[in-house]
Amino acid sequence: MNPDRYSRQLLFSGIGQEGQQALARSTVTIIGCGALGAMQAEMLARAGVGQTGGGQTGGGKLRLVDRDFVEESNLHRQIMFEEQDAQDRLPKAVAAANRIRRINSEIEVEFHVRDVNYTNVEQLISGSDLVLDGTDNFETRYLINDAALKAGIPWIYGAAVGAHGLQMTIRPGATPCLRCLFPEIPAPGTSPTCDTAGVILPIIATVVSWQVVEALKLLMGQTEQLHQSLLQFDLWENRTTRLRLDRVGQSPATPCPACQLGRYDFLDVQGGQLVTALCGRNAIQISPANNQANNQANNGLNLPELAVQLRNVGEVSYNAYLLKFRVGEIEMTIFPDARCLVRGTDDPLVARSLYARYLGA
């Protein structure tokens, strides 16, 4: 570890030499590398979290997981990414890993271009000291909640839309969990999204700042410094509220199924294709869950061969990470794990039909 690099951080009494070594040997998984996750990754990398050979007991890593690729509409709020990333349609996890290597070559960074679902979430967070929520949907957050509780790994929730944000830190066995506060996933159409309300960069920075400072405290074992609350911010209306977590939770008559009863409903799902509507994209994601493990073991789809098959049908381009296929008003982005983003429709039935037509059932 280069002491000059972190000299100002070492001077801060809350960190010091011992704290810096703890950060260096920590492994943090960031799920979602969009607006929240991109800023989380940059802050943690600059702080020296996940440094190769860090500390006296070896190094940690930053593990980045995201299913999506960079688009021009991301650039106003997803600070890791540049215009070239959007032009190259790089997967966000790849672009974020590339930037981390440029800004701090001491960091061990691992990336996964994957959709997080019940078939892989436990594997993706395995070995982590901490999980950070950089997602934009309730389904993935409930998955993280179940997987983190089951593994006994703390995780840090964050959300932002418009100028409004939320943040809280969840420690299995020590604090209420996400389902204590929000027992059920909100019904479709009942919560604002980036598609309906937009989002501004200052609320992203606010939420992430709280997430990252809580992460630093946790990684250094300073749990007494955690704020122990659900924080809510509205930057446009100049409001901040704090709800103490020790006053939150379901009554003894209705115990939390996850953290009190040990029932992980979101990990216990059966089925074939996983279908997800993507925020603000007029797009549907199709994930063939039953085939993902086999596809990964066999190094995924052969994108050049698939390109040859599809060229007689529509426009095709590809790189090492994805294949883009356009026919009429529909654009399909296909990943090596057989996952596909079908853009140009918000109808799951249409998306399933297109997937079956061009990629097989």
N, C-alpha and C positions, 0 to 999 in steps of 0.2 A: 504494500500500500504506500503510495506516494503521500507523505504527510503534508507537503506544500499544497497539494490539490484541495485538501479538506481543512486547511489551517483555520479558516474563519469558523467553520462548523465545529472544529475541535475546541475552539475558545469558548463556545457556548456551554454554560455549566450543565445544561440538561443532557449533553451528549458526551463530550470529552473523548479521551483515547479508548476507554473501555466500551463506551457506547458505539463509537465508530467501528470497532472490531465486531461488535454484535450485528451491526447493520451489514457489514461486509459478508458475514457468513450466513446471512438469512436467505431463504428461498421464498419468493413471493410470486403467486400466480395472479395475473390480471386477466379477468374474463371480459372480453369486449375491448377493442382498441379504437373506439370512436372518440367522441368528444371527451368523455370522462377518462376513459382508459388511456388515451394518448397522452394526456397531461399527467396522469398518475405515473406512467412509465417514465416520462422525461424527468419529473421531479425525483423519483426514487433513484434513477440512474445517476443523476447529478449528485445526489446525496451519498452515493457509494453503496447502495443496497445491491447485494448479489455479486460481490466482487470475486473475480477468479483468485483462488488461493487466499481469500480474505481471512484475517484473524489467525489465531494460533491453532484453531481446530479445522482449518480448511475453509473453502469458499462456498458461497451460496449461488443463487442465480435469479434472474428475472424470467418468468415464463409467461409468454404472451399468447393469448388465444382469441381468435376472431374469425368469423365466417365470411366476412365481406371484403370488398375491394374499394380502393380510393376513387372518389368521384369529385368533380369540380365543386359541387354543392357542399362538400365536406370542409372546404378549405377555410371558411370564415371562422370556424370554431374548433377544428381538430388540429391543434397547433403543431403536431409532429410532421404533418404531411405538406408536401410542396406540389407545385403545378406539374412537375415532371412525373410525380407518383400517379397523379390523376390521368395524365396523358398515356402513361404506360399501363394503366389499370392494374397496378400492383395490389395484391392482397394487403389489407391493413396490417396484419401481423408481420408480414415481410417488410413493408415500408417502415414500420415502427422499429423492428429489430435493426434494420440498416441504419436508421438515425441514431439509435443508442450506441451502435459501434462507432459512429462518427464522433459523438459528443463525449463518450467515455469508454475507451477501448479496454479498460480494466474490468468492465462488467461482463459476466457470463450471461448471455441472453439466449433463450430457447423459444422458438415460435411454432405455433400449430395453426394451420389454416383449416379450422374445423368448426362445425356447428356443434355447440354444446347442447347435449340432450341427455336423456336418462341412460343411454347406452354407454356414455363415455365420461360423464362429469366426474365420477369418482376417480377414474384413472387420471384425468387431467389435473386434479388438485392434489393427488397423492404426493406425499413428501414435502408439502408446503408448510411453512411456518405461519402463513397468512394468505387469505384470498381477498382480492379487491374487486368490487363490483363496478365494471365499466359498461354495463349493458344498457339497453333501452327498452326492455320489455319485462313484464311481470313473470312470465313463464320461466325464463332463465333464472330470475332471482329466487323463485321458490325452489328450483332445482339446486342452486347454490346453497340455499338455506338447509335443505335436507342433507345434501352431501357433506357440508361442513359440520353440521351437528353430528352426523353419523361417525365422521372421522375425528371429531374433537378438535377441529381447526377453527380458529377465530376468523371472522370475515367482516368486511366493512361495506355497508350498504350506502349507496348514493344515487340520487336521481335529480334530473334537472329538465325543465321544460318552460318555455317562455322566459320569465325572469324569476321563476319560483324553483326552489330546491329543497331537498331533504337529505339528511345524513344521520346515520347511527352506526354504532359499533356493536357487533354481536360476538359474545364469548360463550361457547357452549358450557352449560352448567353454572354460569356466573351471571348471565343477563337474560332478559326475555329475548325471544328470537323474532324473526320477521312475521311468522304466523301468529304470534301472540298479539302483535299490533294490528295485523291485517289478516284475519283468519281465512278469507276467501279472495281469490283473484278477482279484481273488479270486472264486471261484465263489459263486453265490447261496447265501445261508444260512450262509456260513462266517465272516462278519464281523458284529459287533454294529452295530445302527443305532439311530437315535433311537426307532424303533418298538419295538425289543426291549430296549434298555438305558436309554432315557431320556437326559436330559442336564441338567446344572445350569449356571447362569449363570457361576459362578466359573471353570470350565474354558474357557468361551468367552472371557472377559476375559483369561485367561492366554495362550491361543494368539494372540489378536488383538494383545495387547501386543507379543509377540515379532514377529509379522508386520509391524506398523506401524513398530516401531523399526528393523527391517531395511530396510523401505521408505524411511524417512527417510535412512538411511546410503547406500543405493543412489542415491537421487535427488540427493544432494549429492556423489556420486562418492567416498565414503569406503569403498571396498570392503575396505580393510585392517581396518576395524572390524567386518566381518561375522563371525558366529560359526562359519561354515564347518562346520556340523554338522547332523545330524538330531537334534532335541530331542524327548524324550518325557516327558510329565508324567502322573502319577496323583495328583491332589490328595487323594483320599480315603485312599489308602495312603501319602501323604507321600513319594512317590518322584519323582525327576527323573533322567533318564539322558541322556547325550550321546554320539553316535556320530559321530566325525570323518568328514567326507565324503571326505577324501583317502585314506581307507582303504576306501572303499566303491566298488563297481562290479563289473561282470562281468569275468571273466578274458579275456586276449587270445584264448583259444580260443573264447570265446562273447561277442563284442563286442555292445554295446548296439545294437539295430537303429535306434534313433532318433538318439541324439547321436553315435554312432560311425560308423554306416553311412549315416545320412541317409535312413532309410526311415520315412516317416510313415504308418504303417498306419492310424491312426485318422482321418486325413484322406482316405483313399482307400477310401471305402465307397460302394457303389452300392445303389440301392433306392428305393422309394417312401415309404410311411409309416414314420416313426420311432416306435417304441413304447417307453415308459419307465414302469416302476413307480415310484411316488412314495413316498418314505420316510414311514412312519407315517400314511398318508392313506387306505388302502384305495381307491386310485385309480390309474388308468392315464392317461398322457398320449399323445395321438395328434398327431403333427406331419406334415402332408403335405409332405414335403421338396421334392418336384418342383414344388410350386405356390407356395412361399414367396416367391420372387423376384417372380413375377408379381403375387401378392397385395399385396406391399409397393409395387410400382410403381403399382398401381391404387388405392392408399390403403386396401387391405384389404377385408374383408367389409363390407357395409352392414348394420350391426347392427339399425337400426330395421326395415328390410325383413325381415330374418331373424326378428325378434320377431313380426311379423305372421304369417309363415308357421307359426311354432311355437305360437302362442297357442291354436289349436284342438286341440292335442295335449296340452299340459301347462302348468305355471306358468312364466311368463317375466318376467324383469326385466333391465334393462340400464343401463349408463352409457356414457360415452365410451370406456371402455377394455375392457369385456367384457360378455358376455351370459350370464345364468344361466338354465338351463332344467331344470325338474324334471318327471319323469314317474315315478310310482310311487316306488320306493326309489332310483332313479338320479338323480343331479344332474350336469348337463353344464355346464361353464364354457367358453365359446367366445370366442376372441380374434380381433381383426381379421385376423391373419395365417393364419386357418383352423385354428390350433392349438386343441386341445380337451382339457380335463381331465374324464375320466369317473369320477365318484366313486360308490362303492357296489359296486364290483367290483375284484378283483385279477386277473381273467382277461383277458389281452390279446385273446383271440378274441371274448369278449363285448363288450369295449370297441370293437373294430374293427366289429363288427356294428352296434352302436348308432350309431357315427359314420356308417356307410354309410346306415343307416336314416333318420337325421334331417338329415344334412348332405350326403349323396352320397358316392360312393366316392372 
